[in-house]
Amino acid sequence: MNKLYKRFSKIFFLLFLSGLSFTTMAQTTLTKGDIAFTGYIGNGTADGTTDEFSFVLLTNITANTVIKFTENGWLRTSPTAGSFRLTESTLQFTSIALPAGSEIRITCSSTPTPITPAATYSGGSAGAVAILAAPEGNAAGPTLSTNGDQIIAYQGAYTSP
């Protein structure tokens, strides 16, 4: 009986630990209204080398939450209705755990080259930012314009955001 109890205890403990590791790796699935854009600087700042935008979280997010930001336009008419243009850049932000109310600033400095994106908030680094390559984006990085450009936030694949 004692051996059976020890064996059961070990199996239960391993299953318990496995459950914890899966829980900590899960990302937050966002819905409409969970973030709000708060700022946008296109064509670089005064030094002409940095584009940036910011957003505020309106819900808590867990570590490893992935949010993609693209300046690709959304096509609503044929021939490829319901898809992104795919001629401009897409950034992938992978977060640390952050509470609602956190404002995250994404900066993309082109000096020194290549473009080096970063994500910060009042507590320091908010996570990692990567520039996605084709087909999801232009690996050269963002070139935010103040004339007719936009930023779209999404999760999931670019083919079905």
KOLLOTOR-364223 format. One record per atom (N, C-alpha, C): residue in three letters; x, y, z. Coordinates in pm, whole numbers, plus 50000, padded with zeros to 5 digits. Layout:
<sites>
ALAXYZ ...
</sites>
This chain:
<sites>
MET500824988150000 MET500005000050000 MET500875012550000 ASN501945012650076 ASN502825024150084 ASN503485026949949 LYS503905016249876 LYS504515018049744 LYS503515023949645 LEU502305019149651 LEU501265024249563 LEU501015039049590 TYR500975042849716 TYR500775056849754 TYR501905065549702 LYS503165060949718 LYS504315068649671 LYS504275070249519 ARG503925059349451 ARG503865059849304 ARG502775069649259 PHE501595068749321 PHE500505077749289 PHE500915092149317 SER501575094649428 SER502015108149465 SER502965113749360 LYS503915105549313 LYS504875110149211 LYS504155113349081 ILE503235104749039 ILE502505107248915 ILE501675119848927 PHE500955121549039 PHE500145133349061 PHE501015145849060 PHE502175145349126 PHE503075156849132 PHE503565160548991 LEU503945150648911 LEU504405153448775 LEU503275159248690 LEU502075153948703 LEU500935159448628 LEU500645173748673 PHE500755176248802 PHE500525189548856 PHE501535199348798 LEU502815195548796 LEU503855204148739 LEU503635206348590 SER503225195848519 SER502955197148376 SER501835207148352 GLY500815206548431 GLY499705215848418 GLY500145230148442 LEU501035232248537 LEU501535245648562 LEU502325250948444 SER503145242748385 SER503955247648274 SER503085251348154 PHE502005243748130 PHE501125247248019 PHE500395260248047 THR500015262348171 THR499285274348207 THR500135286848189 THR501395286348227 THR502245298148220 THR502635301448076 MET502515292147984 MET502905294547846 MET501755300147762 ALA500535299547813 ALA499385303947735 ALA499395319047718 GLN499005323347601 GLN498935337747576 GLN497505342547595 THR497355355447613 THR496045361547625 THR495475363647485 THR494265358847463 THR493575361447337 THR492785374347354 LEU493125384047273 LEU492495397147283 LEU491245397847197 THR490325406447235 THR489115408847157 THR489035423847128 LYS488125427647043 LYS487945441847009 LYS487815450047137 GLY488555460947142 GLY488485469747257 GLY489445466547369 ASP490285456247355 ASP491235452747461 ASP492505461247457 ILE492765467947344 ILE493855477547337 ILE493345490047266 ALA493995501347292 ALA493635513747223 ALA494915520947185 PHE495025525147060 PHE496195532647017 PHE496165546547081 THR497345550947126 THR497425563847195 THR498395573547128 GLY499215568947036 GLY500165577946971 GLY500715572146843 TYR501225581146756 TYR501745577246625 TYR502695588146579 ILE503925584446549 ILE504875593946490 ILE505415587546364 GLY505055593246250 GLY505535588446122 GLY506585597646064 ASN507275592945961 ASN508365600245896 ASN509485603745993 GLY509645595846097 GLY510725598046192 GLY510455609546286 THR511225610046393 THR511125620946490 THR511975632546440 ALA512295641946526 ALA513085653646485 ALA514405649746420 ASP514985638346462 ASP516255634146402 ASP516035626646271 GLY514775623946235 GLY514455617646107 GLY514775602846099 THR515015596246214 THR515435582346209 THR514545572746285 THR513515577546351 THR512695568746434 THR511215570446405 ASP510555559246380 ASP509105558846372 ASP508625552246500 GLU507475556246551 GLU506975549946672 GLU505465551246684 PHE504915542346766 PHE503495543146800 PHE503345537546940 SER502215540447001 SER501965535447136 SER500515530947148 PHE500285522247245 PHE498945517447273 PHE498835514447421 VAL497615514547471 VAL497365511547612 VAL496575498547620 LEU496925490347719 LEU496195477947743 LEU494955480947826 LEU493825476147783 LEU492585478047857 LEU492175465147928 THR493065455347926 THR492905442647996 THR494285437648035 ASN494365429148136 ASN495645423048173 ASN496065413348063 ILE497375412248040 ILE497875402047947 ILE498945393748016 THR499025381147977 THR500035372148032 THR501325373247952 ALA502395368148009 ALA503655367547937 ALA503475359047812 ASN504235362147709 ASN504215355047581 ASN502965357647498 THR502225368247530 THR501105372247445 THR501695378747320 VAL501255374247204 VAL501775379347077 VAL500715388347013 ILE501135400446982 ILE500285409746908 ILE501085414346786 LYS500485413646671 LYS501145418146549 LYS500595431746509 PHE501475440146459 PHE501105453546413 PHE501585455046270 THR500685458646181 THR501065460046042 THR500625473545988 GLU501395478345892 GLU500985490345818 GLU500425486445682 ASN500305473345658 ASN499655468445536 ASN498185472145538 GLY497685476845426 GLY496275480245416 GLY495415467845407 TRP494175468945447 TRP493205457945440 TRP492385459545313 LEU492365449045231 LEU491615449345105 LEU490185444645130 ARG489235452645090 ARG487835448845108 ARG487135445644977 THR487855447444866 THR487275444444735 THR488165434444662 SER487655428844552 SER488405418944476 SER489645425444413 PRO490655418144374 PRO490645403644358 PRO490965395944486 THR491435402444591 THR491785395144713 THR491045400944833 ALA489745401844823 ALA488935407744930 ALA489135400245060 GLY489215407745169 GLY489375401645301 GLY490775397045330 SER491765404945285 SER493165401245310 SER494005413945319 PHE495245412345368 PHE496185423445373 PHE496865425245238 ARG497335437245209 ARG498085440045086 ARG499425432745081 LEU500145432045192 LEU501425425045205 LEU502595431945134 THR502535444945122 THR503655452145060 THR504445460345162 GLU503905461545283 GLU504585469445385 GLU504975460445502 SER505365466445613 SER505945458445720 SER504945453845826 THR505345443345898 THR504595438146011 THR505575435746126 LEU505215440546244 LEU506015438446364 LEU505295428346453 GLN506065419646517 GLN505485410146611 GLN506005413446750 PHE505085417046840 PHE505385420446978 PHE505055408447065 THR506025403547142 THR505815392647238 THR506025398547376 SER504975398747455 SER504955406447580 SER505495398947701 ILE505805406747803 ILE505935401647938 ILE504525402547997 ALA504295397548117 ALA502985399148181 ALA502815413948216 LEU501695419648174 LEU501445433948196 LEU500005436048241 PRO499805445548332 PRO498435448348379 PRO497705458148287 ALA496385457948297 ALA495575467848227 ALA496025481648269 GLY496015490948175 GLY496465504548203 GLY497905507148161 SER498645496648128 SER500025498348083 SER500025504147943 GLU500805514647922 GLU500965520347788 GLU502285515447733 ILE502245509047619 ILE503435503447555 ILE503795512147436 ARG505085515047426 ARG505595523347316 ARG506495514547229 ILE506175513747101 ILE506985506247005 ILE507775516346923 THR509095515446929 THR509945524346852 THR510735516146751 CYS510965522046635 CYS511735515546529 CYS512785525446482 SER513985523946534 SER515065532946499 SER515845527446381 SER516095535846282 SER516865531446165 SER518325535646175 THR518715541546286 THR520115544946308 THR520565538846438 PRO521565530546443 PRO522295525646326 PRO521455515246252 THR521775513046126 THR521075503046049 THR521565489346090 PRO520785478946081 PRO519415478446034 PRO518445483846141 ILE517185484946102 ILE516155489846193 ILE516115480946317 THR516075487346434 THR516045479946560 THR514785483646638 PRO513755475046633 PRO512535478146706 PRO512665474946855 ALA511935482246938 ALA511935479947082 ALA510545482947137 ALA510215476347248 ALA508935478647316 ALA509225482347460 THR508755493947502 THR508975498347639 THR507675503047703 TYR507675503447834 TYR506575509347911 TYR507215515548033 SER506425521148122 SER506985528648235 SER507905520248324 GLY507755506948321 GLY508585498248403 GLY509835493248332 GLY510075497448207 GLY511245492848131 GLY510815485548006 SER511485474347979 SER511175466647859 SER509815459747875 ALA508985460647771 ALA507665454347773 ALA507675440747707 GLY508795437047646 GLY508895424347576 GLY509775425847454 ALA509655416547362 ALA510495416347242 ALA509675420447120 VAL510355426847024 VAL509715430646898 VAL510585425546784 ALA509945419246687 ALA510655414246569 ALA509975419346444 ILE510775421646340 ILE510245425346209 ILE510025412446131 LEU508805410046085 LEU508495397746012 LEU508825399245864 ALA509325388545809 ALA509685388245667 ALA508505383445583 ALA508685383445452 ALA507655378945358 ALA507275364645390 PRO506055360545371 PRO505015368045302 PRO504225377345394 GLU504485376845527 GLU503645384645618 GLU504015399345622 GLY505225402645585 GLY505625416545590 GLY506915418945514 ASN507305431545510 ASN508535435745444 ASN509635436145548 ALA510645427845535 ALA511695426545636 ALA512525439145652 ALA512365448945563 ALA513115461445574 ALA512645469445695 GLY511455466745745 GLY510935473845861 GLY509985484845824 PRO509335490545925 PRO508285500345899 PRO508815513745849 THR508025519945766 THR508245533745723 THR506885540545737 LEU506605544845858 LEU505305550745888 LEU505215564645826 SER504155567045755 SER503925579745689 SER502875587745765 THR502955600845753 THR501925609445813 THR500845612745710 ASN500925606445593 ASN499975609345486 ASN499325596445438 GLY498215592445499 GLY497455581045451 GLY497925567445498 ASP498735566545600 ASP499175553545652 ASP498325549945773 GLN498385537545816 GLN497635532745931 GLN498425521545999 ILE498005518246120 ILE498535506546190 ILE497345498046230 ILE497435485246202 ILE496385475846238 ILE496985465746333 ALA496325463346446 ALA496755453246543 ALA495925440646521 TYR496595429046527 TYR495865416446514 TYR496635405246581 GLN495975394146603 GLN496585381846653 GLN496295370846553 GLY497135360646552 GLY496935349446462 GLY497665351446331 ALA497295343446234 ALA497935343846102 ALA497415355446020 TYR498275360845936 TYR497875372045850 TYR496775368045751 THR496675355045721 THR495665350245628 THR494285349345693 SER494235348845826 SER492945348745897 SER493125355246034 PRO493345368446032 PRO493615375246160 PRO492415375746253 
</sites>
